[in-house]
Amino acid sequence: MEAVSPVLPGSEPIEIVIGKDQPQYEKLPVVYLNGDHRPMISRWRLNLFERAAIAAGADIVLTQLTWCNKFQPVHLQVCAADEMPVLLEEVPR
């Protein structure tokens, strides 16, 4: 699985790349959305092996490093490469 750009269709001008000058990390293209908590969105592409594994019933596992802080809400969804995802500006409570 790899992070890809554009994060949103046409978002290249407003994307930033986290870890761009840090070779020890993978680069992560993101777009910050408007809103009080400034949510961030990234897009990930599965390789053929991962797609086949999911089609055969494999699960997606999400690991969040919280460093003993509060758990941060996440929202996973499936979108075609040229499709706009549902953007959550405010976390539902």
PDB file of N, CA, C and O in Angstrom:
ATOM      1  N   MET A   1       0.850  -1.159   0.000  1.00  0.00           N
ATOM      2  CA  MET A   1       0.000   0.000   0.000  1.00  0.00           C
ATOM      3  C   MET A   1       0.900   1.228   0.000  1.00  0.00           C
ATOM      4  O   MET A   1       1.901   1.282   0.714  1.00  0.00           O
ATOM      5  N   GLU A   2       0.529   2.208  -0.810  1.00  0.00           N
ATOM      6  CA  GLU A   2       1.341   3.418  -0.860  1.00  0.00           C
ATOM      7  C   GLU A   2       0.461   4.655  -0.879  1.00  0.00           C
ATOM      8  O   GLU A   2      -0.641   4.643  -1.428  1.00  0.00           O
ATOM      9  N   ALA A   3       0.963   5.720  -0.273  1.00  0.00           N
ATOM     10  CA  ALA A   3       0.269   6.999  -0.310  1.00  0.00           C
ATOM     11  C   ALA A   3       0.448   7.596  -1.699  1.00  0.00           C
ATOM     12  O   ALA A   3       1.542   7.544  -2.262  1.00  0.00           O
ATOM     13  N   VAL A   4      -0.629   8.166  -2.260  1.00  0.00           N
ATOM     14  CA  VAL A   4      -0.570   8.670  -3.626  1.00  0.00           C
ATOM     15  C   VAL A   4      -1.083  10.107  -3.713  1.00  0.00           C
ATOM     16  O   VAL A   4      -1.769  10.610  -2.822  1.00  0.00           O
ATOM     17  N   SER A   5      -0.722  10.735  -4.814  1.00  0.00           N
ATOM     18  CA  SER A   5      -1.163  12.078  -5.149  1.00  0.00           C
ATOM     19  C   SER A   5      -1.767  12.012  -6.548  1.00  0.00           C
ATOM     20  O   SER A   5      -1.230  11.292  -7.389  1.00  0.00           O
ATOM     21  N   PRO A   6      -2.844  12.715  -6.840  1.00  0.00           N
ATOM     22  CA  PRO A   6      -3.463  13.713  -5.981  1.00  0.00           C
ATOM     23  C   PRO A   6      -4.305  13.071  -4.883  1.00  0.00           C
ATOM     24  O   PRO A   6      -4.927  12.027  -5.080  1.00  0.00           O
ATOM     25  N   VAL A   7      -4.308  13.721  -3.727  1.00  0.00           N
ATOM     26  CA  VAL A   7      -5.110  13.244  -2.603  1.00  0.00           C
ATOM     27  C   VAL A   7      -6.595  13.383  -2.939  1.00  0.00           C
ATOM     28  O   VAL A   7      -7.382  12.466  -2.702  1.00  0.00           O
ATOM     29  N   LEU A   8      -6.963  14.523  -3.486  1.00  0.00           N
ATOM     30  CA  LEU A   8      -8.322  14.772  -3.979  1.00  0.00           C
ATOM     31  C   LEU A   8      -8.204  15.171  -5.441  1.00  0.00           C
ATOM     32  O   LEU A   8      -7.188  15.752  -5.823  1.00  0.00           O
ATOM     33  N   PRO A   9      -9.195  14.886  -6.274  1.00  0.00           N
ATOM     34  CA  PRO A   9      -9.098  15.309  -7.676  1.00  0.00           C
ATOM     35  C   PRO A   9      -8.824  16.814  -7.772  1.00  0.00           C
ATOM     36  O   PRO A   9      -9.599  17.625  -7.266  1.00  0.00           O
ATOM     37  N   GLY A  10      -7.715  17.179  -8.425  1.00  0.00           N
ATOM     38  CA  GLY A  10      -7.360  18.579  -8.610  1.00  0.00           C
ATOM     39  C   GLY A  10      -6.703  19.248  -7.413  1.00  0.00           C
ATOM     40  O   GLY A  10      -6.561  20.471  -7.404  1.00  0.00           O
ATOM     41  N   SER A  11      -6.300  18.494  -6.412  1.00  0.00           N
ATOM     42  CA  SER A  11      -5.775  19.100  -5.181  1.00  0.00           C
ATOM     43  C   SER A  11      -4.274  19.364  -5.185  1.00  0.00           C
ATOM     44  O   SER A  11      -3.737  19.848  -4.189  1.00  0.00           O
ATOM     45  N   GLU A  12      -3.592  19.060  -6.273  1.00  0.00           N
ATOM     46  CA  GLU A  12      -2.131  19.213  -6.286  1.00  0.00           C
ATOM     47  C   GLU A  12      -1.651  20.584  -5.798  1.00  0.00           C
ATOM     48  O   GLU A  12      -0.666  20.633  -5.061  1.00  0.00           O
ATOM     49  N   PRO A  13      -2.299  21.709  -6.172  1.00  0.00           N
ATOM     50  CA  PRO A  13      -1.790  23.008  -5.719  1.00  0.00           C
ATOM     51  C   PRO A  13      -1.839  23.218  -4.204  1.00  0.00           C
ATOM     52  O   PRO A  13      -1.075  24.024  -3.674  1.00  0.00           O
ATOM     53  N   ILE A  14      -2.721  22.509  -3.501  1.00  0.00           N
ATOM     54  CA  ILE A  14      -2.827  22.729  -2.054  1.00  0.00           C
ATOM     55  C   ILE A  14      -2.279  21.574  -1.226  1.00  0.00           C
ATOM     56  O   ILE A  14      -2.358  21.598   0.002  1.00  0.00           O
ATOM     57  N   GLU A  15      -1.726  20.570  -1.886  1.00  0.00           N
ATOM     58  CA  GLU A  15      -1.141  19.443  -1.148  1.00  0.00           C
ATOM     59  C   GLU A  15       0.179  19.855  -0.498  1.00  0.00           C
ATOM     60  O   GLU A  15       0.929  20.679  -1.021  1.00  0.00           O
ATOM     61  N   ILE A  16       0.430  19.252   0.658  1.00  0.00           N
ATOM     62  CA  ILE A  16       1.758  19.342   1.252  1.00  0.00           C
ATOM     63  C   ILE A  16       2.255  17.906   1.390  1.00  0.00           C
ATOM     64  O   ILE A  16       1.460  16.966   1.375  1.00  0.00           O
ATOM     65  N   VAL A  17       3.557  17.740   1.522  1.00  0.00           N
ATOM     66  CA  VAL A  17       4.130  16.402   1.662  1.00  0.00           C
ATOM     67  C   VAL A  17       4.815  16.319   3.017  1.00  0.00           C
ATOM     68  O   VAL A  17       5.847  16.950   3.246  1.00  0.00           O
ATOM     69  N   ILE A  18       4.231  15.536   3.905  1.00  0.00           N
ATOM     70  CA  ILE A  18       4.819  15.315   5.218  1.00  0.00           C
ATOM     71  C   ILE A  18       5.996  14.360   5.046  1.00  0.00           C
ATOM     72  O   ILE A  18       5.884  13.354   4.346  1.00  0.00           O
ATOM     73  N   GLY A  19       7.116  14.673   5.679  1.00  0.00           N
ATOM     74  CA  GLY A  19       8.306  13.831   5.583  1.00  0.00           C
ATOM     75  C   GLY A  19       9.115  14.050   4.322  1.00  0.00           C
ATOM     76  O   GLY A  19      10.000  13.254   4.006  1.00  0.00           O
ATOM     77  N   LYS A  20       8.820  15.131   3.590  1.00  0.00           N
ATOM     78  CA  LYS A  20       9.480  15.388   2.302  1.00  0.00           C
ATOM     79  C   LYS A  20      11.002  15.444   2.428  1.00  0.00           C
ATOM     80  O   LYS A  20      11.711  14.902   1.580  1.00  0.00           O
ATOM     81  N   ASP A  21      11.501  16.081   3.456  1.00  0.00           N
ATOM     82  CA  ASP A  21      12.948  16.223   3.639  1.00  0.00           C
ATOM     83  C   ASP A  21      13.471  15.319   4.752  1.00  0.00           C
ATOM     84  O   ASP A  21      14.497  15.615   5.364  1.00  0.00           O
ATOM     85  N   GLN A  22      12.771  14.222   5.015  1.00  0.00           N
ATOM     86  CA  GLN A  22      13.168  13.284   6.059  1.00  0.00           C
ATOM     87  C   GLN A  22      13.283  11.891   5.446  1.00  0.00           C
ATOM     88  O   GLN A  22      12.299  11.153   5.398  1.00  0.00           O
ATOM     89  N   PRO A  23      14.483  11.526   4.974  1.00  0.00           N
ATOM     90  CA  PRO A  23      14.633  10.250   4.258  1.00  0.00           C
ATOM     91  C   PRO A  23      14.306   9.014   5.096  1.00  0.00           C
ATOM     92  O   PRO A  23      14.069   7.942   4.539  1.00  0.00           O
ATOM     93  N   GLN A  24      14.291   9.143   6.409  1.00  0.00           N
ATOM     94  CA  GLN A  24      13.977   7.985   7.253  1.00  0.00           C
ATOM     95  C   GLN A  24      12.474   7.667   7.254  1.00  0.00           C
ATOM     96  O   GLN A  24      12.065   6.620   7.756  1.00  0.00           O
ATOM     97  N   TYR A  25      11.654   8.565   6.696  1.00  0.00           N
ATOM     98  CA  TYR A  25      10.211   8.365   6.652  1.00  0.00           C
ATOM     99  C   TYR A  25       9.720   8.253   5.213  1.00  0.00           C
ATOM    100  O   TYR A  25      10.344   8.763   4.283  1.00  0.00           O
ATOM    101  N   GLU A  26       8.578   7.568   5.052  1.00  0.00           N
ATOM    102  CA  GLU A  26       7.924   7.565   3.745  1.00  0.00           C
ATOM    103  C   GLU A  26       7.239   8.917   3.561  1.00  0.00           C
ATOM    104  O   GLU A  26       6.709   9.485   4.516  1.00  0.00           O
ATOM    105  N   LYS A  27       7.250   9.416   2.360  1.00  0.00           N
ATOM    106  CA  LYS A  27       6.583  10.686   2.070  1.00  0.00           C
ATOM    107  C   LYS A  27       5.069  10.488   2.103  1.00  0.00           C
ATOM    108  O   LYS A  27       4.554   9.477   1.625  1.00  0.00           O
ATOM    109  N   LEU A  28       4.366  11.462   2.670  1.00  0.00           N
ATOM    110  CA  LEU A  28       2.916  11.368   2.802  1.00  0.00           C
ATOM    111  C   LEU A  28       2.260  12.633   2.258  1.00  0.00           C
ATOM    112  O   LEU A  28       2.226  13.653   2.946  1.00  0.00           O
ATOM    113  N   PRO A  29       1.729  12.580   1.006  1.00  0.00           N
ATOM    114  CA  PRO A  29       0.980  13.723   0.484  1.00  0.00           C
ATOM    115  C   PRO A  29      -0.340  13.853   1.247  1.00  0.00           C
ATOM    116  O   PRO A  29      -1.061  12.871   1.419  1.00  0.00           O
ATOM    117  N   VAL A  30      -0.651  15.066   1.702  1.00  0.00           N
ATOM    118  CA  VAL A  30      -1.888  15.313   2.438  1.00  0.00           C
ATOM    119  C   VAL A  30      -2.501  16.632   2.001  1.00  0.00           C
ATOM    120  O   VAL A  30      -1.837  17.494   1.426  1.00  0.00           O
ATOM    121  N   VAL A  31      -3.779  16.763   2.290  1.00  0.00           N
ATOM    122  CA  VAL A  31      -4.499  18.027   2.128  1.00  0.00           C
ATOM    123  C   VAL A  31      -5.150  18.315   3.471  1.00  0.00           C
ATOM    124  O   VAL A  31      -5.847  17.470   4.032  1.00  0.00           O
ATOM    125  N   TYR A  32      -4.913  19.527   3.980  1.00  0.00           N
ATOM    126  CA  TYR A  32      -5.614  19.960   5.187  1.00  0.00           C
ATOM    127  C   TYR A  32      -6.956  20.545   4.770  1.00  0.00           C
ATOM    128  O   TYR A  32      -7.032  21.357   3.848  1.00  0.00           O
ATOM    129  N   LEU A  33      -8.009  20.126   5.454  1.00  0.00           N
ATOM    130  CA  LEU A  33      -9.343  20.640   5.189  1.00  0.00           C
ATOM    131  C   LEU A  33      -9.615  21.823   6.102  1.00  0.00           C
ATOM    132  O   LEU A  33      -8.950  21.997   7.124  1.00  0.00           O
ATOM    133  N   ASN A  34     -10.586  22.628   5.734  1.00  0.00           N
ATOM    134  CA  ASN A  34     -11.002  23.714   6.612  1.00  0.00           C
ATOM    135  C   ASN A  34     -11.746  23.135   7.801  1.00  0.00           C
ATOM    136  O   ASN A  34     -12.295  22.036   7.729  1.00  0.00           O
ATOM    137  N   GLY A  35     -11.758  23.862   8.864  1.00  0.00           N
ATOM    138  CA  GLY A  35     -12.498  23.408  10.033  1.00  0.00           C
ATOM    139  C   GLY A  35     -11.753  23.724  11.307  1.00  0.00           C
ATOM    140  O   GLY A  35     -10.557  24.015  11.290  1.00  0.00           O
ATOM    141  N   ASP A  36     -12.472  23.664  12.414  1.00  0.00           N
ATOM    142  CA  ASP A  36     -11.891  24.024  13.701  1.00  0.00           C
ATOM    143  C   ASP A  36     -10.703  23.155  14.081  1.00  0.00           C
ATOM    144  O   ASP A  36      -9.737  23.636  14.674  1.00  0.00           O
ATOM    145  N   HIS A  37     -10.777  21.882  13.742  1.00  0.00           N
ATOM    146  CA  HIS A  37      -9.724  20.952  14.161  1.00  0.00           C
ATOM    147  C   HIS A  37      -8.741  20.647  13.046  1.00  0.00           C
ATOM    148  O   HIS A  37      -7.838  19.828  13.214  1.00  0.00           O
ATOM    149  N   ARG A  38      -8.916  21.306  11.908  1.00  0.00           N
ATOM    150  CA  ARG A  38      -8.027  21.173  10.756  1.00  0.00           C
ATOM    151  C   ARG A  38      -7.748  19.712  10.407  1.00  0.00           C
ATOM    152  O   ARG A  38      -6.604  19.264  10.479  1.00  0.00           O
ATOM    153  N   PRO A  39      -8.780  18.976  10.031  1.00  0.00           N
ATOM    154  CA  PRO A  39      -8.548  17.578   9.659  1.00  0.00           C
ATOM    155  C   PRO A  39      -7.661  17.463   8.421  1.00  0.00           C
ATOM    156  O   PRO A  39      -7.599  18.371   7.592  1.00  0.00           O
ATOM    157  N   MET A  40      -6.994  16.350   8.321  1.00  0.00           N
ATOM    158  CA  MET A  40      -6.046  16.089   7.241  1.00  0.00           C
ATOM    159  C   MET A  40      -6.510  14.827   6.520  1.00  0.00           C
ATOM    160  O   MET A  40      -6.986  13.883   7.151  1.00  0.00           O
ATOM    161  N   ILE A  41      -6.369  14.817   5.190  1.00  0.00           N
ATOM    162  CA  ILE A  41      -6.782  13.655   4.412  1.00  0.00           C
ATOM    163  C   ILE A  41      -5.613  13.196   3.545  1.00  0.00           C
ATOM    164  O   ILE A  41      -4.859  14.014   3.018  1.00  0.00           O
ATOM    165  N   SER A  42      -5.473  11.882   3.406  1.00  0.00           N
ATOM    166  CA  SER A  42      -4.475  11.288   2.511  1.00  0.00           C
ATOM    167  C   SER A  42      -5.182  10.208   1.693  1.00  0.00           C
ATOM    168  O   SER A  42      -6.280   9.775   2.044  1.00  0.00           O
ATOM    169  N   ARG A  43      -4.555   9.781   0.611  1.00  0.00           N
ATOM    170  CA  ARG A  43      -5.131   8.743  -0.262  1.00  0.00           C
ATOM    171  C   ARG A  43      -4.098   7.623  -0.396  1.00  0.00           C
ATOM    172  O   ARG A  43      -2.902   7.876  -0.543  1.00  0.00           O
ATOM    173  N   TRP A  44      -4.580   6.397  -0.342  1.00  0.00           N
ATOM    174  CA  TRP A  44      -3.705   5.223  -0.391  1.00  0.00           C
ATOM    175  C   TRP A  44      -4.131   4.304  -1.515  1.00  0.00           C
ATOM    176  O   TRP A  44      -5.324   4.114  -1.752  1.00  0.00           O
ATOM    177  N   ARG A  45      -3.161   3.734  -2.208  1.00  0.00           N
ATOM    178  CA  ARG A  45      -3.432   2.805  -3.301  1.00  0.00           C
ATOM    179  C   ARG A  45      -2.907   1.420  -2.922  1.00  0.00           C
ATOM    180  O   ARG A  45      -1.769   1.272  -2.476  1.00  0.00           O
ATOM    181  N   LEU A  46      -3.753   0.420  -3.108  1.00  0.00           N
ATOM    182  CA  LEU A  46      -3.380  -0.970  -2.839  1.00  0.00           C
ATOM    183  C   LEU A  46      -2.696  -1.568  -4.060  1.00  0.00           C
ATOM    184  O   LEU A  46      -3.051  -1.253  -5.196  1.00  0.00           O
ATOM    185  N   ASN A  47      -1.712  -2.435  -3.822  1.00  0.00           N
ATOM    186  CA  ASN A  47      -1.100  -3.143  -4.945  1.00  0.00           C
ATOM    187  C   ASN A  47      -1.978  -4.358  -5.302  1.00  0.00           C
ATOM    188  O   ASN A  47      -2.956  -4.644  -4.611  1.00  0.00           O
ATOM    189  N   LEU A  48      -1.628  -5.055  -6.365  1.00  0.00           N
ATOM    190  CA  LEU A  48      -2.460  -6.174  -6.827  1.00  0.00           C
ATOM    191  C   LEU A  48      -2.567  -7.291  -5.799  1.00  0.00           C
ATOM    192  O   LEU A  48      -3.632  -7.891  -5.651  1.00  0.00           O
ATOM    193  N   PHE A  49      -1.476  -7.581  -5.082  1.00  0.00           N
ATOM    194  CA  PHE A  49      -1.509  -8.612  -4.047  1.00  0.00           C
ATOM    195  C   PHE A  49      -2.481  -8.220  -2.938  1.00  0.00           C
ATOM    196  O   PHE A  49      -3.268  -9.051  -2.484  1.00  0.00           O
ATOM    197  N   GLU A  50      -2.436  -6.967  -2.500  1.00  0.00           N
ATOM    198  CA  GLU A  50      -3.333  -6.502  -1.436  1.00  0.00           C
ATOM    199  C   GLU A  50      -4.790  -6.527  -1.892  1.00  0.00           C
ATOM    200  O   GLU A  50      -5.679  -6.899  -1.126  1.00  0.00           O
ATOM    201  N   ARG A  51      -5.033  -6.130  -3.143  1.00  0.00           N
ATOM    202  CA  ARG A  51      -6.397  -6.170  -3.673  1.00  0.00           C
ATOM    203  C   ARG A  51      -6.932  -7.605  -3.717  1.00  0.00           C
ATOM    204  O   ARG A  51      -8.085  -7.852  -3.365  1.00  0.00           O
ATOM    205  N   ALA A  52      -6.095  -8.541  -4.148  1.00  0.00           N
ATOM    206  CA  ALA A  52      -6.509  -9.949  -4.213  1.00  0.00           C
ATOM    207  C   ALA A  52      -6.764 -10.495  -2.807  1.00  0.00           C
ATOM    208  O   ALA A  52      -7.719 -11.242  -2.591  1.00  0.00           O
ATOM    209  N   ALA A  53      -5.912 -10.122  -1.859  1.00  0.00           N
ATOM    210  CA  ALA A  53      -6.086 -10.599  -0.485  1.00  0.00           C
ATOM    211  C   ALA A  53      -7.407 -10.090   0.104  1.00  0.00           C
ATOM    212  O   ALA A  53      -8.117 -10.844   0.770  1.00  0.00           O
ATOM    213  N   ILE A  54      -7.732  -8.837  -0.132  1.00  0.00           N
ATOM    214  CA  ILE A  54      -8.994  -8.283   0.370  1.00  0.00           C
ATOM    215  C   ILE A  54     -10.175  -8.956  -0.317  1.00  0.00           C
ATOM    216  O   ILE A  54     -11.165  -9.288   0.336  1.00  0.00           O
ATOM    217  N   ALA A  55     -10.078  -9.159  -1.630  1.00  0.00           N
ATOM    218  CA  ALA A  55     -11.154  -9.843  -2.356  1.00  0.00           C
ATOM    219  C   ALA A  55     -11.371 -11.253  -1.821  1.00  0.00           C
ATOM    220  O   ALA A  55     -12.484 -11.777  -1.867  1.00  0.00           O
ATOM    221  N   ALA A  56     -10.297 -11.870  -1.309  1.00  0.00           N
ATOM    222  CA  ALA A  56     -10.388 -13.226  -0.762  1.00  0.00           C
ATOM    223  C   ALA A  56     -10.797 -13.228   0.710  1.00  0.00           C
ATOM    224  O   ALA A  56     -10.873 -14.289   1.329  1.00  0.00           O
ATOM    225  N   GLY A  57     -11.063 -12.045   1.275  1.00  0.00           N
ATOM    226  CA  GLY A  57     -11.565 -11.994   2.642  1.00  0.00           C
ATOM    227  C   GLY A  57     -10.605 -11.427   3.677  1.00  0.00           C
ATOM    228  O   GLY A  57     -10.934 -11.396   4.863  1.00  0.00           O
ATOM    229  N   ALA A  58      -9.420 -10.975   3.255  1.00  0.00           N
ATOM    230  CA  ALA A  58      -8.478 -10.396   4.222  1.00  0.00           C
ATOM    231  C   ALA A  58      -9.037  -9.090   4.776  1.00  0.00           C
ATOM    232  O   ALA A  58      -9.882  -8.452   4.147  1.00  0.00           O
ATOM    233  N   ASP A  59      -8.566  -8.701   5.944  1.00  0.00           N
ATOM    234  CA  ASP A  59      -8.993  -7.470   6.600  1.00  0.00           C
ATOM    235  C   ASP A  59      -7.970  -6.363   6.382  1.00  0.00           C
ATOM    236  O   ASP A  59      -6.823  -6.629   6.022  1.00  0.00           O
ATOM    237  N   ILE A  60      -8.388  -5.129   6.602  1.00  0.00           N
ATOM    238  CA  ILE A  60      -7.483  -3.984   6.647  1.00  0.00           C
ATOM    239  C   ILE A  60      -7.252  -3.679   8.113  1.00  0.00           C
ATOM    240  O   ILE A  60      -8.209  -3.573   8.880  1.00  0.00           O
ATOM    241  N   VAL A  61      -6.001  -3.538   8.515  1.00  0.00           N
ATOM    242  CA  VAL A  61      -5.652  -3.261   9.905  1.00  0.00           C
ATOM    243  C   VAL A  61      -5.080  -1.851   9.983  1.00  0.00           C
ATOM    244  O   VAL A  61      -4.166  -1.504   9.236  1.00  0.00           O
ATOM    245  N   LEU A  62      -5.612  -1.053  10.876  1.00  0.00           N
ATOM    246  CA  LEU A  62      -5.156   0.320  11.086  1.00  0.00           C
ATOM    247  C   LEU A  62      -4.442   0.396  12.424  1.00  0.00           C
ATOM    248  O   LEU A  62      -5.014   0.046  13.455  1.00  0.00           O
ATOM    249  N   THR A  63      -3.202   0.849  12.414  1.00  0.00           N
ATOM    250  CA  THR A  63      -2.451   1.065  13.651  1.00  0.00           C
ATOM    251  C   THR A  63      -2.310   2.562  13.857  1.00  0.00           C
ATOM    252  O   THR A  63      -1.876   3.280  12.956  1.00  0.00           O
ATOM    253  N   GLN A  64      -2.677   3.036  15.046  1.00  0.00           N
ATOM    254  CA  GLN A  64      -2.499   4.444  15.380  1.00  0.00           C
ATOM    255  C   GLN A  64      -1.522   4.544  16.542  1.00  0.00           C
ATOM    256  O   GLN A  64      -1.708   3.917  17.585  1.00  0.00           O
ATOM    257  N   LEU A  65      -0.496   5.331  16.347  1.00  0.00           N
ATOM    258  CA  LEU A  65       0.474   5.571  17.411  1.00  0.00           C
ATOM    259  C   LEU A  65      -0.012   6.775  18.207  1.00  0.00           C
ATOM    260  O   LEU A  65       0.055   7.904  17.721  1.00  0.00           O
ATOM    261  N   THR A  66      -0.494   6.552  19.408  1.00  0.00           N
ATOM    262  CA  THR A  66      -1.080   7.635  20.201  1.00  0.00           C
ATOM    263  C   THR A  66      -0.120   8.181  21.250  1.00  0.00           C
ATOM    264  O   THR A  66      -0.356   9.250  21.812  1.00  0.00           O
ATOM    265  N   TRP A  67       0.947   7.464  21.513  1.00  0.00           N
ATOM    266  CA  TRP A  67       1.917   7.877  22.546  1.00  0.00           C
ATOM    267  C   TRP A  67       1.210   8.246  23.842  1.00  0.00           C
ATOM    268  O   TRP A  67       1.531   9.246  24.484  1.00  0.00           O
ATOM    269  N   CYS A  68       0.235   7.410  24.213  1.00  0.00           N
ATOM    270  CA  CYS A  68      -0.539   7.547  25.463  1.00  0.00           C
ATOM    271  C   CYS A  68      -1.421   8.791  25.486  1.00  0.00           C
ATOM    272  O   CYS A  68      -1.883   9.190  26.555  1.00  0.00           O
ATOM    273  N   ASN A  69      -1.662   9.406  24.345  1.00  0.00           N
ATOM    274  CA  ASN A  69      -2.602  10.524  24.271  1.00  0.00           C
ATOM    275  C   ASN A  69      -3.967   9.977  23.885  1.00  0.00           C
ATOM    276  O   ASN A  69      -4.129   8.774  23.684  1.00  0.00           O
ATOM    277  N   LYS A  70      -4.942  10.861  23.783  1.00  0.00           N
ATOM    278  CA  LYS A  70      -6.288  10.437  23.420  1.00  0.00           C
ATOM    279  C   LYS A  70      -6.289   9.801  22.030  1.00  0.00           C
ATOM    280  O   LYS A  70      -5.540  10.211  21.144  1.00  0.00           O
ATOM    281  N   PHE A  71      -7.132   8.805  21.861  1.00  0.00           N
ATOM    282  CA  PHE A  71      -7.320   8.150  20.570  1.00  0.00           C
ATOM    283  C   PHE A  71      -7.948   9.148  19.613  1.00  0.00           C
ATOM    284  O   PHE A  71      -8.914   9.824  19.969  1.00  0.00           O
ATOM    285  N   GLN A  72      -7.413   9.250  18.403  1.00  0.00           N
ATOM    286  CA  GLN A  72      -7.944  10.167  17.398  1.00  0.00           C
ATOM    287  C   GLN A  72      -8.892   9.425  16.464  1.00  0.00           C
ATOM    288  O   GLN A  72      -8.558   8.345  15.978  1.00  0.00           O
ATOM    289  N   PRO A  73     -10.064   9.988  16.207  1.00  0.00           N
ATOM    290  CA  PRO A  73     -11.009   9.328  15.294  1.00  0.00           C
ATOM    291  C   PRO A  73     -10.435   9.239  13.876  1.00  0.00           C
ATOM    292  O   PRO A  73      -9.689  10.115  13.438  1.00  0.00           O
ATOM    293  N   VAL A  74     -10.794   8.178  13.180  1.00  0.00           N
ATOM    294  CA  VAL A  74     -10.394   8.000  11.791  1.00  0.00           C
ATOM    295  C   VAL A  74     -11.626   7.651  10.975  1.00  0.00           C
ATOM    296  O   VAL A  74     -12.650   7.238  11.519  1.00  0.00           O
ATOM    297  N   HIS A  75     -11.516   7.819   9.666  1.00  0.00           N
ATOM    298  CA  HIS A  75     -12.610   7.475   8.763  1.00  0.00           C
ATOM    299  C   HIS A  75     -11.991   6.838   7.527  1.00  0.00           C
ATOM    300  O   HIS A  75     -11.297   7.521   6.773  1.00  0.00           O
ATOM    301  N   LEU A  76     -12.223   5.548   7.297  1.00  0.00           N
ATOM    302  CA  LEU A  76     -11.728   4.839   6.125  1.00  0.00           C
ATOM    303  C   LEU A  76     -12.859   4.696   5.121  1.00  0.00           C
ATOM    304  O   LEU A  76     -14.011   4.483   5.500  1.00  0.00           O
ATOM    305  N   GLN A  77     -12.531   4.813   3.839  1.00  0.00           N
ATOM    306  CA  GLN A  77     -13.532   4.600   2.796  1.00  0.00           C
ATOM    307  C   GLN A  77     -12.847   4.167   1.509  1.00  0.00           C
ATOM    308  O   GLN A  77     -11.627   4.271   1.381  1.00  0.00           O
ATOM    309  N   VAL A  78     -13.625   3.686   0.569  1.00  0.00           N
ATOM    310  CA  VAL A  78     -13.117   3.239  -0.723  1.00  0.00           C
ATOM    311  C   VAL A  78     -13.587   4.224  -1.784  1.00  0.00           C
ATOM    312  O   VAL A  78     -14.774   4.540  -1.867  1.00  0.00           O
ATOM    313  N   CYS A  79     -12.642   4.712  -2.602  1.00  0.00           N
ATOM    314  CA  CYS A  79     -12.956   5.657  -3.677  1.00  0.00           C
ATOM    315  C   CYS A  79     -12.132   5.313  -4.907  1.00  0.00           C
ATOM    316  O   CYS A  79     -10.989   4.872  -4.792  1.00  0.00           O
ATOM    317  N   ALA A  80     -12.710   5.513  -6.072  1.00  0.00           N
ATOM    318  CA  ALA A  80     -11.937   5.399  -7.309  1.00  0.00           C
ATOM    319  C   ALA A  80     -10.922   6.531  -7.353  1.00  0.00           C
ATOM    320  O   ALA A  80     -11.083   7.541  -6.668  1.00  0.00           O
ATOM    321  N   ALA A  81      -9.871   6.363  -8.160  1.00  0.00           N
ATOM    322  CA  ALA A  81      -8.783   7.346  -8.211  1.00  0.00           C
ATOM    323  C   ALA A  81      -9.269   8.746  -8.553  1.00  0.00           C
ATOM    324  O   ALA A  81      -8.703   9.724  -8.063  1.00  0.00           O
ATOM    325  N   ASP A  82     -10.296   8.867  -9.375  1.00  0.00           N
ATOM    326  CA  ASP A  82     -10.792  10.181  -9.778  1.00  0.00           C
ATOM    327  C   ASP A  82     -12.062  10.592  -9.036  1.00  0.00           C
ATOM    328  O   ASP A  82     -12.727  11.551  -9.426  1.00  0.00           O
ATOM    329  N   GLU A  83     -12.396   9.875  -7.979  1.00  0.00           N
ATOM    330  CA  GLU A  83     -13.625  10.127  -7.226  1.00  0.00           C
ATOM    331  C   GLU A  83     -13.331  10.945  -5.972  1.00  0.00           C
ATOM    332  O   GLU A  83     -12.324  10.726  -5.300  1.00  0.00           O
ATOM    333  N   MET A  84     -14.212  11.882  -5.666  1.00  0.00           N
ATOM    334  CA  MET A  84     -14.079  12.692  -4.469  1.00  0.00           C
ATOM    335  C   MET A  84     -14.613  11.910  -3.269  1.00  0.00           C
ATOM    336  O   MET A  84     -15.762  11.471  -3.302  1.00  0.00           O
ATOM    337  N   PRO A  85     -13.817  11.721  -2.208  1.00  0.00           N
ATOM    338  CA  PRO A  85     -14.317  11.005  -1.034  1.00  0.00           C
ATOM    339  C   PRO A  85     -15.287  11.875  -0.238  1.00  0.00           C
ATOM    340  O   PRO A  85     -15.358  13.088  -0.432  1.00  0.00           O
ATOM    341  N   VAL A  86     -16.023  11.239   0.652  1.00  0.00           N
ATOM    342  CA  VAL A  86     -16.866  11.981   1.585  1.00  0.00           C
ATOM    343  C   VAL A  86     -15.921  12.654   2.574  1.00  0.00           C
ATOM    344  O   VAL A  86     -15.125  11.979   3.227  1.00  0.00           O
ATOM    345  N   LEU A  87     -16.003  13.971   2.689  1.00  0.00           N
ATOM    346  CA  LEU A  87     -15.102  14.720   3.561  1.00  0.00           C
ATOM    347  C   LEU A  87     -15.808  15.044   4.873  1.00  0.00           C
ATOM    348  O   LEU A  87     -16.842  15.712   4.885  1.00  0.00           O
ATOM    349  N   LEU A  88     -15.248  14.570   5.956  1.00  0.00           N
ATOM    350  CA  LEU A  88     -15.824  14.841   7.274  1.00  0.00           C
ATOM    351  C   LEU A  88     -15.105  16.061   7.854  1.00  0.00           C
ATOM    352  O   LEU A  88     -13.936  15.971   8.230  1.00  0.00           O
ATOM    353  N   GLU A  89     -15.782  17.168   7.926  1.00  0.00           N
ATOM    354  CA  GLU A  89     -15.203  18.386   8.491  1.00  0.00           C
ATOM    355  C   GLU A  89     -15.236  18.340  10.012  1.00  0.00           C
ATOM    356  O   GLU A  89     -14.306  18.803  10.673  1.00  0.00           O
ATOM    357  N   GLU A  90     -16.281  17.793  10.552  1.00  0.00           N
ATOM    358  CA  GLU A  90     -16.465  17.751  12.003  1.00  0.00           C
ATOM    359  C   GLU A  90     -16.661  16.292  12.376  1.00  0.00           C
ATOM    360  O   GLU A  90     -17.402  15.572  11.707  1.00  0.00           O
ATOM    361  N   VAL A  91     -16.017  15.863  13.419  1.00  0.00           N
ATOM    362  CA  VAL A  91     -16.141  14.481  13.860  1.00  0.00           C
ATOM    363  C   VAL A  91     -17.526  14.293  14.492  1.00  0.00           C
ATOM    364  O   VAL A  91     -17.890  15.024  15.413  1.00  0.00           O
ATOM    365  N   PRO A  92     -18.293  13.321  14.000  1.00  0.00           N
ATOM    366  CA  PRO A  92     -19.593  13.066  14.616  1.00  0.00           C
ATOM    367  C   PRO A  92     -19.409  12.663  16.082  1.00  0.00           C
ATOM    368  O   PRO A  92     -18.482  11.925  16.416  1.00  0.00           O
ATOM    369  N   ARG A  93     -20.279  13.141  16.934  1.00  0.00           N
ATOM    370  CA  ARG A  93     -20.152  12.811  18.373  1.00  0.00           C
ATOM    371  C   ARG A  93     -21.245  11.885  18.818  1.00  0.00           C
ATOM    372  O   ARG A  93     -21.295  11.506  19.988  1.00  0.00           O
TER     373      ARG A  93
END
